[in-house]
Amino acid sequence: MSAISTFLDMGGRAAFVWPAYGITALVLIGLLVQSVRTMRARERELGASERGGRRRERDPGSAGK
């Protein structure tokens, strides 16, 4: 048990090390959430754009242009 507490104490520097790990984890999680939200928004935009493009291609008035 003392080996675990020695590791968690980080040689007396635990007050600096563990918060740094926590902040890093929060930043990485925040970047992941932001990336997934942006990806989903871009996929929705792309889907709407593709649907709109198909309608324009089938428009009989634009066939002779």
VENUR-V676781 format. One record per pair of residues at least 12 apart in sequence whose ideal C-beta (glycine too) atoms are under 10 Angstrom apart, sorted by sequence separation. I is the first residue (numbers start at 1). J is the second residue. D is the distance in Angstrom with one decimal. If there is no record, write none. Layout:
I/J/D  I/J/D
This chain:
none
